[in-house]
Amino acid sequence: MTDYNILGCNLKRKIIRFSEKISDGLTRPEFKFISQMMYGILAAGSSLLSEIGRKLEEETSIKKTIDRLSRNLKAFNEEDREILCKGYIRAVKTCFSEDTVLLIDNGDLTKPCSPKFEAITKVRDGSTGELAYGYNILEITALSAEKKMPISVYSKLYSSIEEGFISENIEVLAGLDFINKHFDKNMIRAFDRGYDNRLFFERLIDQKEAFIIRTRKNRDVIYKGKRLNILELAKRFKGKYNLTFQKKNGFKANCRISMVQIQLPCRPDVNLRLIICNGFGIEPLMLITNLDNDDNRLPVTITKVYLLRWRIEEFYRFKKQKFNFEDLRVRSLNAIRNMNMLTSIVVGFTAYMSEKGDHTRLVFDILTLSKRIFEIAKFNLYAIADGIAHILSKAKYGIAHMIRKKPKLLQLSLFPEVGFCWVG
């Protein structure tokens, strides 16, 4: 028989310990706010403040709880976010290794029926490909060492019409500067075709950062001293190495891979490698990288690393579907940014549990109580989130009573023979 009281208490302690780690440097009220928000999002499976407030099970009215959460969410400023992000990265860094891959991608938060939100503008909806009211999001995720789970390490929500905005490229460069402070430059940065840009190539080459960028078919490169179209060059090579890739629908693609040394017109003095993968689609998959190695397996390895980039798409889908992220109801741009950051942290906590929990009874029970119809998928974040929500749904109280109070200070007694006494 499952003892939900013990499981619930153990899970609450896990959330509180994680919140303590990431809140190092913040005030005590801010730590309590972060703990309650993490607990509420996990228990409710929602980013709605009303649902989060109900799961906190406070003695005050639900309206007062929502007002308090809304007030704290709006007051959390840029400096607080920076401290929280640094503490969060320290907490999740144990999931990474020197071979960790960093995935960079732009996403969106669409609110098609909310044109009155602060600084809201038209953005491209990644799900439909159409324009809708919303905000852009730059997300950088790092894949965990063992299970390759995407863990957010940088998340910036911004609007193209807000004051101080310059360009999307500047936002990407700011994100790259941030991860350079916390991660080694030898960790591979993987980019999609949207980053096939002279600005990024020059930046990555000058900073000596390891990168893989998928290129567009209209790019020109220099091959054996001649400038020519990259697609025309790719069609000359039929593949020297084999790779069998299985898609989600079960279809197996037999790919043939070649590697060619090239230079870019903007940097003709730097040798790069072009990876050509035939069989992945109608046109060859073309990747440019500065990785270099004498190992014959390098072209296949680079292709496999790039294909892991789809994990960030799984991250976006999980964040939006499992926690109903696009249904948030806060209107302040600062509050929306904070909700985006907290939801990304909750996703990171779920992935942290997945990576660290193979040999723990708590995660075993969480996965068991997720009650999957079929076997648990390799991407097990949905199962972990469902199991956590199921356990917390049985709790009679929220998380406030589990948060330790500050120990009272000791003061010397006026009477030496008595010794120390508690104050208060």
C-alpha positions as CSV (number, residue, x, y, z in Angstrom):
1,M,0.0,0.0,0.0
2,T,1.4,3.4,-1.0
3,D,2.0,5.8,1.9
4,Y,1.3,9.2,0.3
5,N,2.1,11.1,3.5
6,I,5.7,9.8,3.5
7,L,6.1,10.3,-0.2
8,G,4.6,13.7,-0.1
9,C,6.9,14.8,2.7
10,N,10.0,13.4,1.0
11,L,9.0,15.2,-2.2
12,K,8.4,18.5,-0.4
13,R,11.8,18.3,1.2
14,K,13.3,17.7,-2.2
15,I,11.7,20.8,-3.6
16,I,12.7,22.9,-0.5
17,R,16.3,21.7,-0.7
18,F,16.5,22.5,-4.4
19,S,14.9,26.0,-3.8
20,E,17.5,26.6,-1.0
21,K,20.3,25.9,-3.4
22,I,19.1,28.1,-6.2
23,S,18.0,30.9,-3.8
24,D,21.5,31.4,-2.3
25,G,22.0,35.1,-2.2
26,L,18.3,36.1,-2.1
27,T,16.2,37.2,0.9
28,R,14.2,34.7,3.0
29,P,10.9,35.9,1.7
30,E,12.1,35.5,-1.9
31,F,13.2,31.9,-1.1
32,K,9.8,31.2,0.4
33,F,8.1,32.6,-2.7
34,I,10.3,30.5,-5.1
35,S,9.6,27.4,-3.0
36,Q,5.8,27.9,-3.1
37,M,5.8,28.7,-6.8
38,M,7.8,25.6,-7.7
39,Y,5.5,23.5,-5.5
40,G,2.4,25.1,-7.0
41,I,3.4,24.7,-10.6
42,L,4.4,21.0,-10.0
43,A,1.2,20.2,-8.0
44,A,-1.2,22.0,-10.3
45,G,0.6,21.2,-13.6
46,S,-0.3,24.8,-14.6
47,S,1.2,28.3,-14.7
48,L,-2.1,29.9,-13.7
49,L,-1.8,31.7,-10.4
50,S,-5.3,30.7,-9.3
51,E,-4.4,27.0,-9.7
52,I,-1.0,27.5,-8.0
53,G,-2.7,29.3,-5.1
54,R,-5.3,26.5,-4.6
55,K,-2.5,23.9,-4.3
56,L,-0.8,25.9,-1.6
57,E,-3.7,25.1,0.7
58,E,-3.3,28.3,2.8
59,E,-5.6,29.4,5.6
60,T,-6.2,32.7,4.0
61,S,-8.7,33.2,1.2
62,I,-7.6,32.2,-2.3
63,K,-8.0,35.8,-3.5
64,K,-5.4,37.0,-0.9
65,T,-3.0,34.2,-1.9
66,I,-3.3,35.1,-5.6
67,D,-2.7,38.8,-4.8
68,R,0.4,37.9,-2.8
69,L,1.8,35.7,-5.5
70,S,1.0,38.3,-8.2
71,R,2.7,41.1,-6.1
72,N,5.8,39.0,-5.5
73,L,6.0,37.9,-9.1
74,K,5.8,41.5,-10.3
75,A,8.4,42.7,-7.8
76,F,11.0,40.1,-8.6
77,N,13.6,42.3,-10.6
78,E,16.4,41.8,-13.0
79,E,19.0,41.6,-10.3
80,D,17.0,38.9,-8.4
81,R,16.7,36.9,-11.7
82,E,20.4,37.0,-12.2
83,I,21.2,35.8,-8.7
84,L,18.5,33.0,-9.1
85,C,19.9,31.9,-12.5
86,K,23.5,31.7,-11.1
87,G,22.3,29.6,-8.1
88,Y,20.2,27.4,-10.4
89,I,23.1,26.7,-12.8
90,R,25.3,25.7,-9.8
91,A,22.5,23.3,-8.7
92,V,22.1,21.6,-12.0
93,K,25.7,21.6,-13.1
94,T,26.2,18.2,-11.5
95,C,24.1,16.7,-14.3
96,F,26.6,17.8,-16.9
97,S,30.0,16.6,-18.1
98,E,32.7,17.9,-20.4
99,D,30.9,16.3,-23.4
100,T,27.6,18.2,-22.6
101,V,26.0,19.7,-25.7
102,L,24.4,23.2,-25.5
103,L,21.3,23.7,-27.7
104,I,20.4,27.2,-28.7
105,D,17.0,28.0,-30.2
106,N,14.3,30.7,-30.5
107,G,10.8,30.0,-29.3
108,D,7.6,31.9,-28.7
109,L,4.9,32.5,-26.2
110,T,1.7,33.3,-28.1
111,K,-1.4,35.0,-26.6
112,P,-3.6,35.5,-29.7
113,C,-6.6,36.7,-27.6
114,S,-4.7,39.1,-25.4
115,P,-3.6,42.1,-27.5
116,K,-3.6,44.4,-24.4
117,F,-0.6,42.7,-22.6
118,E,2.4,45.0,-22.0
119,A,4.7,45.3,-25.1
120,I,2.9,42.4,-26.8
121,T,3.5,42.2,-30.6
122,K,3.2,39.9,-33.6
123,V,5.5,36.9,-33.5
124,R,5.7,33.7,-35.6
125,D,3.9,30.9,-33.9
126,G,6.2,27.9,-34.1
127,S,3.2,25.5,-34.0
128,T,1.2,26.9,-36.9
129,G,3.8,29.0,-38.8
130,E,1.4,32.0,-38.7
131,L,1.7,35.4,-37.0
132,A,0.0,35.8,-33.6
133,Y,0.2,38.2,-30.6
134,G,2.9,37.1,-28.3
135,Y,6.6,37.3,-27.2
136,N,9.9,35.8,-28.4
137,I,11.9,33.5,-26.1
138,L,15.6,32.6,-26.4
139,E,16.2,29.3,-24.8
140,I,19.5,27.6,-24.2
141,T,19.4,24.1,-22.9
142,A,22.1,21.7,-21.9
143,L,21.8,17.9,-22.3
144,S,22.3,15.9,-19.2
145,A,25.3,13.6,-19.2
146,E,23.6,10.2,-19.0
147,K,20.0,10.5,-20.2
148,K,20.4,13.5,-22.6
149,M,17.5,15.3,-20.9
150,P,17.2,19.0,-21.9
151,I,17.9,21.3,-18.9
152,S,17.4,25.0,-19.4
153,V,20.5,27.1,-18.5
154,Y,19.3,30.4,-20.0
155,S,15.8,31.6,-20.8
156,K,15.1,35.2,-21.9
157,L,11.6,36.4,-22.9
158,Y,11.6,39.6,-24.8
159,S,9.5,41.8,-27.1
160,S,10.6,43.6,-30.2
161,I,8.7,46.7,-29.3
162,E,9.9,47.1,-25.7
163,E,12.1,49.9,-24.7
164,G,15.8,49.1,-25.2
165,F,15.3,46.3,-27.6
166,I,17.9,46.4,-30.5
167,S,17.6,43.1,-32.5
168,E,17.1,39.4,-32.1
169,N,20.8,38.8,-33.0
170,I,21.9,41.0,-30.0
171,E,19.7,38.9,-27.7
172,V,21.4,35.7,-29.0
173,L,24.8,37.2,-28.5
174,A,23.9,38.2,-24.9
175,G,22.8,34.6,-24.3
176,L,26.1,33.3,-25.7
177,D,28.0,35.7,-23.4
178,F,26.0,34.4,-20.4
179,I,26.8,30.7,-21.1
180,N,30.5,31.5,-21.7
181,K,30.7,32.6,-18.1
182,H,29.4,29.3,-16.8
183,F,30.4,26.6,-19.4
184,D,33.6,25.6,-21.0
185,K,34.1,26.8,-24.6
186,N,34.9,23.2,-25.7
187,M,31.2,22.2,-25.0
188,I,29.6,22.1,-28.4
189,R,27.0,24.8,-29.2
190,A,24.4,23.4,-31.7
191,F,22.4,25.7,-33.9
192,D,19.6,25.3,-36.4
193,R,19.4,27.0,-39.9
194,G,18.1,30.3,-38.4
195,Y,21.6,31.0,-37.0
196,D,23.4,30.5,-40.4
197,N,24.6,34.1,-40.1
198,R,27.9,35.8,-40.7
199,L,27.6,37.5,-37.3
200,F,27.4,34.2,-35.4
201,F,30.1,32.5,-37.4
202,E,32.6,35.3,-36.8
203,R,31.7,35.5,-33.1
204,L,32.1,31.7,-32.6
205,I,35.3,31.5,-34.5
206,D,36.9,34.6,-32.7
207,Q,35.9,33.3,-29.3
208,K,37.1,29.8,-30.2
209,E,33.8,28.2,-29.2
210,A,33.0,24.7,-30.4
211,F,30.0,24.8,-32.7
212,I,27.8,23.0,-35.2
213,I,25.5,25.1,-37.4
214,R,23.0,23.7,-39.9
215,T,23.3,25.8,-43.1
216,R,20.8,27.1,-45.6
217,K,21.0,25.9,-49.2
218,N,21.7,29.4,-50.5
219,R,25.0,29.9,-48.6
220,D,28.3,30.2,-50.5
221,V,31.5,28.6,-49.3
222,I,35.1,28.3,-50.6
223,Y,36.2,24.9,-51.7
224,K,39.7,24.4,-53.0
225,G,40.1,28.1,-53.6
226,K,36.8,28.5,-55.5
227,R,33.6,30.1,-54.3
228,L,30.5,28.1,-55.0
229,N,27.0,27.4,-53.7
230,I,27.0,24.9,-50.7
231,L,24.1,22.8,-52.1
232,E,25.9,22.4,-55.4
233,L,29.0,21.3,-53.5
234,A,27.1,18.9,-51.3
235,K,25.6,17.1,-54.4
236,R,29.0,16.1,-55.5
237,F,29.5,13.8,-52.6
238,K,27.4,10.6,-52.2
239,G,28.7,9.6,-48.7
240,K,31.6,7.6,-47.3
241,Y,30.2,6.7,-43.9
242,N,27.0,5.0,-42.9
243,L,24.5,6.0,-40.2
244,T,21.1,4.4,-39.5
245,F,18.7,6.9,-37.9
246,Q,15.3,5.9,-36.6
247,K,12.6,8.5,-36.4
248,K,9.8,8.7,-33.9
249,N,7.3,7.1,-36.2
250,G,9.6,4.0,-36.5
251,F,10.9,4.9,-40.0
252,K,14.6,4.1,-40.4
253,A,16.7,6.4,-42.5
254,N,19.9,4.9,-43.9
255,C,22.2,7.9,-44.2
256,R,25.4,8.3,-46.1
257,I,27.8,10.9,-44.7
258,S,30.8,12.8,-46.1
259,M,33.1,15.4,-44.6
260,V,34.8,18.2,-46.7
261,Q,37.2,20.9,-45.7
262,I,35.9,24.4,-46.6
263,Q,36.3,28.1,-45.7
264,L,33.7,30.8,-45.4
265,P,33.9,34.0,-47.6
266,C,33.8,36.1,-44.5
267,R,36.8,34.2,-42.9
268,P,38.8,32.6,-45.8
269,D,41.8,32.1,-43.4
270,V,40.0,29.7,-41.1
271,N,39.5,26.0,-42.1
272,L,36.1,24.5,-41.2
273,R,34.5,21.2,-42.0
274,L,31.3,20.7,-44.0
275,I,29.3,17.5,-43.0
276,I,27.0,16.3,-45.8
277,C,24.4,13.8,-44.7
278,N,22.4,12.2,-47.6
279,G,19.2,10.2,-46.8
280,F,17.9,12.3,-44.0
281,G,15.5,14.2,-46.2
282,I,14.9,15.1,-49.9
283,E,17.9,17.5,-49.8
284,P,21.1,16.7,-48.0
285,L,21.6,17.8,-44.4
286,M,24.5,20.2,-44.3
287,L,26.4,21.1,-41.2
288,I,29.4,23.5,-40.7
289,T,31.6,22.9,-37.7
290,N,35.0,23.9,-36.3
291,L,35.4,20.5,-34.6
292,D,38.6,18.7,-35.7
293,N,39.9,15.2,-35.0
294,D,41.8,12.5,-36.7
295,D,39.2,9.9,-35.7
296,N,37.4,8.5,-38.8
297,R,34.2,8.5,-36.8
298,L,34.1,12.3,-36.5
299,P,31.6,12.9,-39.3
300,V,29.1,10.4,-37.9
301,T,29.6,11.7,-34.4
302,I,28.9,15.3,-35.5
303,T,25.7,14.2,-37.3
304,K,24.5,12.4,-34.2
305,V,25.3,15.4,-32.0
306,Y,23.3,17.7,-34.2
307,L,20.3,15.3,-34.3
308,L,20.2,15.7,-30.5
309,R,19.2,19.3,-31.1
310,W,15.6,18.0,-31.4
311,R,15.7,17.7,-27.7
312,I,15.1,21.4,-27.3
313,E,11.9,21.0,-29.4
314,E,10.8,18.4,-26.8
315,F,11.7,20.9,-24.1
316,Y,9.4,23.5,-25.6
317,R,6.6,21.0,-26.1
318,F,6.9,19.7,-22.5
319,K,7.0,23.2,-21.0
320,K,3.9,24.4,-22.9
321,Q,1.8,21.3,-22.7
322,K,2.5,19.9,-19.2
323,F,2.5,23.2,-17.4
324,N,0.0,25.0,-19.6
325,F,2.6,27.8,-20.0
326,E,0.8,29.7,-22.7
327,D,-2.3,30.1,-20.5
328,L,-0.6,32.4,-18.0
329,R,-2.7,35.3,-16.9
330,V,-0.2,37.9,-15.6
331,R,-0.1,41.1,-17.7
332,S,3.1,42.8,-16.5
333,L,6.0,42.1,-18.8
334,N,8.3,41.7,-15.8
335,A,5.8,39.2,-14.2
336,I,5.6,37.3,-17.5
337,R,9.4,37.1,-17.6
338,N,9.5,35.8,-14.1
339,M,6.8,33.2,-14.8
340,N,8.8,32.0,-17.8
341,M,12.0,31.7,-15.7
342,L,10.2,29.8,-12.9
343,T,8.5,27.4,-15.3
344,S,11.9,26.7,-17.0
345,I,13.4,26.1,-13.5
346,V,10.5,23.6,-12.8
347,V,11.3,21.8,-16.0
348,G,14.9,21.8,-15.0
349,F,14.0,20.3,-11.6
350,T,12.0,17.6,-13.3
351,A,15.0,16.7,-15.6
352,Y,17.3,16.9,-12.6
353,M,15.1,14.3,-10.8
354,S,15.3,12.1,-14.0
355,E,19.0,12.3,-14.2
356,K,19.8,11.8,-10.5
357,G,17.0,9.4,-9.6
358,D,17.8,6.1,-11.1
359,H,18.9,4.6,-7.8
360,T,16.5,6.4,-5.5
361,R,13.3,5.0,-4.1
362,L,11.5,8.4,-4.4
363,V,11.9,8.6,-8.2
364,F,11.1,4.9,-8.6
365,D,7.8,5.5,-6.7
366,I,7.1,8.7,-8.7
367,L,7.5,6.8,-12.0
368,T,5.4,3.9,-10.7
369,L,2.6,6.3,-9.6
370,S,2.6,8.0,-13.0
371,K,0.6,5.0,-14.1
372,R,1.7,4.8,-17.8
373,I,-0.3,2.6,-20.1
374,F,2.8,1.4,-21.9
375,E,6.4,1.3,-20.7
376,I,8.0,4.5,-19.7
377,A,9.5,6.4,-22.6
378,K,13.2,7.4,-22.7
379,F,12.0,11.0,-22.5
380,N,10.5,10.4,-19.1
381,L,9.8,14.0,-18.0
382,Y,6.1,13.6,-18.7
383,A,6.0,10.5,-16.4
384,I,7.9,12.2,-13.6
385,A,5.7,15.3,-13.8
386,D,2.5,13.2,-13.7
387,G,3.8,11.1,-10.8
388,I,4.8,14.3,-8.8
389,A,1.3,15.8,-9.5
390,H,-0.4,12.6,-8.4
391,I,1.5,12.4,-5.1
392,L,1.0,16.1,-4.3
393,S,-2.7,15.9,-5.1
394,K,-3.0,13.6,-2.0
395,A,-1.4,16.2,0.3
396,K,-3.7,17.8,2.9
397,Y,-1.4,20.8,3.4
398,G,0.8,22.9,1.1
399,I,4.5,23.4,1.5
400,A,4.6,26.4,3.9
401,H,4.6,24.2,7.0
402,M,7.7,22.3,5.7
403,I,9.9,25.3,5.3
404,R,12.2,25.6,8.2
405,K,12.1,28.7,10.2
406,K,15.3,30.6,10.9
407,P,16.9,29.3,14.2
408,K,16.6,31.8,17.0
409,L,19.8,33.6,18.0
410,L,21.6,32.7,21.2
411,Q,22.5,35.4,23.7
412,L,24.7,35.3,26.8
413,S,22.7,35.2,30.0
414,L,23.1,38.0,32.6
415,F,23.6,35.2,35.0
416,P,26.9,33.2,34.3
417,E,25.8,30.2,36.3
418,V,22.8,29.8,34.0
419,G,24.8,29.8,30.8
420,F,23.0,30.4,27.5
421,C,19.3,31.0,27.0
422,W,17.0,31.3,24.0
423,V,15.9,34.8,23.0
424,G,12.3,35.2,22.0
